[in-house]
Amino acid sequence: MAPNFRPKELLYVPNLIGYVRLALVAYAIPEHIAPVASVAVLCFSFLLDLFDGPIARWLDQCSVLGTVLDIVCDNTGRTVMWMKAAAVRPDFTSIAFAVVALEWLTLCATQTQAYLEGNRALRLPSFDTIGASGSCGRRGWWSEPELQTRTQETLEEVGRGTPVADTAVLSSQL
């Protein structure tokens, strides 16, 4: 394991939610499970995805492990969903295969690019940084100064470098 990995991260509440999501996805895989039941289980897994990030920030339990686990749960759930669709409608097989392949290749490509550029946000061998999931604070969301900075950065990027006069007004409208 990486030197900065802390075993207690395995039991962080958001990571426990991730394990439940993986178990739900695994339950939906077998062919003897009715398609409607599989969809319901997968939908519940996707619903849980709404909570793990905010809970991680609220409990100050952000970790690279959690970020990677969330991505793997998302991709795996969508993979099973597409494969189930292909099983019910064989004419979807080519589309399902293409979407699944594209999604996993995109994950591999973005991680390779991040590694080559020196961005350590999700480089798997290193568990010493917080992933791209945002700020990890007790409030559960970005603080006002962080929101202003992110708003300014976004507006500058969209405006191709043109600074915006007052981000405090813009962030108060969000």
C-alpha positions in Angstrom: 0.0 0.0 0.0 1.0 3.6 -0.5 2.9 5.1 2.4 0.2 7.8 3.2 -2.7 5.4 3.0 -4.6 5.2 6.4 -6.4 1.9 7.0 -9.2 3.8 8.8 -10.2 5.2 5.5 -11.6 1.8 4.6 -14.3 2.3 7.2 -15.2 5.9 6.3 -19.0 6.3 6.1 -18.9 7.3 2.4 -16.7 4.3 1.6 -19.1 2.0 3.4 -21.8 3.5 1.1 -19.6 2.7 -1.9 -19.2 -0.9 -0.7 -23.0 -1.2 -0.5 -23.3 0.2 -4.0 -20.9 -2.4 -5.3 -22.8 -5.2 -3.5 -26.1 -3.9 -5.1 -24.5 -3.9 -8.5 -23.1 -7.4 -8.0 -26.6 -8.5 -7.0 -28.1 -7.2 -10.2 -25.6 -9.1 -12.5 -27.0 -12.7 -12.5 -29.2 -13.6 -15.4 -31.9 -15.2 -13.2 -32.6 -11.8 -11.6 -35.7 -10.3 -13.4 -34.8 -7.2 -15.4 -37.2 -5.1 -13.4 -35.6 -6.1 -10.2 -32.1 -5.4 -11.6 -33.2 -1.9 -12.7 -34.7 -1.3 -9.3 -31.5 -2.4 -7.5 -29.3 -0.4 -9.9 -31.5 2.7 -9.4 -31.1 2.4 -5.6 -27.3 2.1 -6.1 -27.4 5.3 -8.3 -29.6 7.0 -5.6 -27.0 6.3 -3.0 -24.5 8.0 -5.2 -26.2 11.3 -4.4 -25.2 11.0 -0.7 -21.6 9.7 -0.5 -19.9 12.9 -1.7 -21.9 15.3 0.5 -21.5 13.0 3.5 -17.7 12.7 2.8 -17.4 16.5 2.9 -19.8 16.9 5.9 -17.9 14.3 8.0 -14.5 15.5 6.7 -13.9 12.0 5.3 -12.7 12.7 1.8 -10.1 10.3 0.5 -8.7 9.3 -2.8 -9.9 5.8 -2.0 -13.4 7.1 -1.8 -13.1 9.1 -5.0 -11.8 6.1 -6.9 -14.5 3.8 -5.3 -17.2 6.3 -6.4 -15.9 6.3 -10.0 -15.7 2.5 -10.1 -19.2 2.2 -8.6 -20.6 4.6 -11.2 -18.9 2.9 -14.2 -19.6 -0.6 -13.0 -23.3 0.2 -12.4 -23.7 1.7 -15.8 -21.9 -1.3 -17.3 -24.3 -3.7 -15.7 -27.2 -1.5 -16.8 -26.1 -1.6 -20.4 -25.4 -5.3 -20.4 -28.9 -5.9 -18.9 -30.4 -3.7 -21.7 -28.5 -5.8 -24.2 -29.8 -9.0 -22.7 -33.4 -7.8 -22.9 -33.0 -6.2 -26.3 -30.2 -8.0 -28.3 -30.4 -5.3 -30.9 -28.8 -3.0 -28.3 -25.7 -5.2 -27.9 -23.5 -3.2 -30.3 -24.6 0.2 -28.8 -24.2 -1.2 -25.2 -20.7 -2.5 -26.0 -19.7 0.8 -27.6 -20.9 2.9 -24.7 -19.3 0.7 -22.0 -16.0 0.5 -23.9 -16.0 4.3 -24.4 -16.7 4.9 -20.8 -13.9 2.7 -19.5 -11.5 3.9 -22.1 -12.3 7.5 -21.1 -11.5 6.7 -17.5 -8.2 5.1 -18.5 -7.3 8.0 -20.8 -8.1 10.7 -18.3 -6.1 8.9 -15.6 -3.1 8.4 -18.0 -3.2 12.0 -19.0 -3.4 13.1 -15.4 -0.4 10.9 -14.6 1.6 12.2 -17.5 0.9 15.8 -16.7 1.9 15.3 -13.0 -1.7 15.9 -11.7 -1.9 13.6 -8.7 -5.7 14.0 -8.2 -6.5 10.3 -8.9 -3.3 8.6 -9.6 -4.0 5.3 -8.1 -0.5 4.4 -6.7 -0.6 7.5 -4.5 -3.2 7.9 -1.8 -1.8 11.2 -0.5 -4.1 13.7 -2.2 -7.7 14.4 -2.2 -9.4 13.6 -5.5 -11.3 15.9 -7.9 -14.4 15.7 -5.7 -13.9 19.2 -4.4 -13.2 20.7 -1.0 -13.4 18.6 2.1 -14.8 20.7 4.9 -17.2 20.3 7.8 -19.8 22.5 6.2 -20.4 19.9 3.5 -20.0 22.4 0.6 -17.5 25.0 -0.5 -17.0 27.9 1.8 -17.9 31.4 0.5 -14.3 32.4 -0.3 -13.8 29.0 -2.1 -17.0 29.5 -4.0 -16.0 33.1 -5.0 -12.6 31.8 -6.2 -14.1 28.9 -8.2 -16.8 31.3 -9.7 -14.1 33.7 -10.7 -11.9 31.0 -12.2 -14.9 29.5 -14.1 -16.0 32.9 -15.5 -12.4 33.8 -16.5 -12.1 30.5 -18.3 -15.4 30.9 -20.1 -14.6 34.5 -20.9 -11.2 33.5 -22.2 -9.2 35.3 -19.5 -11.4 38.4 -19.1 -11.9 39.0 -15.4 -15.3 39.6 -14.0 -15.7 42.7 -11.8 -17.7 41.3 -8.8 -17.9 37.6 -8.1 -19.5 38.2 -4.7 -22.7 39.3 -6.5 -22.6 36.3 -8.8 -21.9 33.8 -6.0 -24.7 35.2 -3.8 -27.1 34.5 -6.7 -26.2 30.8 -6.9 
